[in-house]
Amino acid sequence: MAVTIREANLADAPVICEYNRRLAQESEGKTLEPAIVAKGVAAVLSDAAKGRYFVAEEHQEVVGQIMIAREWSDWRNAWMWWIESVYVRQDSRRQGVFRALYEHVYRTARADPTVVGLRLYVEKNNQAAQQTYLSLGMSPMNFHLFHKFPL
């Protein structure tokens, strides 16, 4: 599959919202509130300080997405980019869409001297995703993720 990767814009908001809702349902069995998702996606697309979306297109149709959120590392005096909101449309999976998105993000990060690493989190039981990340040269970390939600 030959896909084109580009930075998302406000015109992509409806498909990104839909893919985020599908992602939550497929990965965690959660139903997201469409109005909240729409506001969150619009906030990112309107303010790069909140994150950046990239989309994969085939035949001018968005078939996948990835979002980058930045975290400042005082230990490294540099940015870590967190890969989030990864979704590939079901009929486009296992065709290199995620790889193309990931490689675009990787090259973009490498070109920025203020970025020192990429991170992501993955469901413990999602072996297929873990194998994909390993095949891209990522490695597991020795951390558990904790949260306090909702506040």
N, C-alpha and C positions, 0 to 999 in steps of 0.2 A: 504494500500500500504506500503510495507516495502522498505524504501529507506536507502541508505548509504550516510552519509555526509562526505565530505573530503575537504581539502584545494585544490583550483584549481592550475593548473600549466600551463605552456606555451602550452602544447598539447591541453588544453581546450579552447584556444583563439578563434578558429573559432566558436564554439557553443556559447560562451559568447558574441561574437560580434553579432551573429545572434539574440540571445535573447535580447540584448540591443536594436537592431533595431526594433524588434517586440514590445518591451516595449514602446519605444517612439511613435510608430505608434498607438498602442492600447490605451495608456493613454493620449497622447497629440495630436494625429493626425499629428505627425512630422515624416518626412523622414530624417534619419540621413545619412551622407556621410560615406559609408563603409570604405574608407581609413582612415578617421579621427578616427572613432570608433576603427579600428584595432590598430592604434598607441596608442590610449588611453588605451585600454585593455592591450596591451603588456607592456605599461609603468607600470601599476599596478602590473601585474604578475611578472615583473622584479624588482620591488622595493617596498617592504612591507611598506616603509614610506609613499607611496602614497595611500595605501589601501590593502585590502585582499579580495579575492573572495573565497567563499565556494560554492561547487556544491552538488546537490542531485542527486544520481544515482540510477537507477533501472535497473536491468539486464545489467549492465555496460554501460548504456546510460544516459547521463545527461538530467534530466527532470526539473531541477530548479536551480536557482542561487541566491546568495545574496552577496552584497559587503559591506565592512565596511570601512568607512573613519574616521580618528581620528581628533578630535578637542581638543586642550589644553584649559582647564578651569583654568584661573588664580584665580578665586573665590574659586575653590575647590582644586587647586594644584594637578590636576589629569586629566585624559583623559575622554572625552565623545566619545562614538562611534556612528557614524551616520550610520544607515542602508540605503543603497542605491541599485540601480540597481537590485531590486527584480523582478524575473520573474519565473513563473512556466508555463511549456508547457501546452497548452490548454487541451490536453487530460489527463493531470495529475492533473488538478485543483480539489479542494474540496476533496482531498484524503490524506491530512496531509503533503504534501510536504513542504509548507511554514512553517507550525508548526515545522517540523523537522529541517529545516534550522534555524528558529528563536531560537529554544531551544538550538541548537548547539552554536550559537553565544552568547546566554545568558550565558550558562555554561562556555564558553571560557572567556567571560568578567568577570564573577564572580570569576574565578580562577586567574585573574590578579589583584593584589592589586592596580595597578595604574589606573584602570578603575572604574569610579563611576556611569556611567549611559549609557543608550542606548536612542537614539533619531531617529526619522524618520519624513519625511514629506509625506503628502498624499493629493491628489487632494480633494478639498472641496466637490465635488459631489460624490466621490467614497465611498458610504455608506457601501458597502460590505467589502471593505478593512478596513474601520474604525471599523466596528463591529469585524472583525478578530483581529485587534490590541487590542481592548478593552478586548476581550475574553482571550488574552494572558497576561493580567494584565497591559497593557500600559494605559496611561491616556493622554487626550488632554492637551496641554499647552495653556497658555494665551498670545500667541504671534502670530503676523502675519509675514509672510516671505516676505521680500522685496529683490529686486535685481536690478542691473544695468547691462544689457546685451543686446547686445554686447557692449564692451568698445570701 
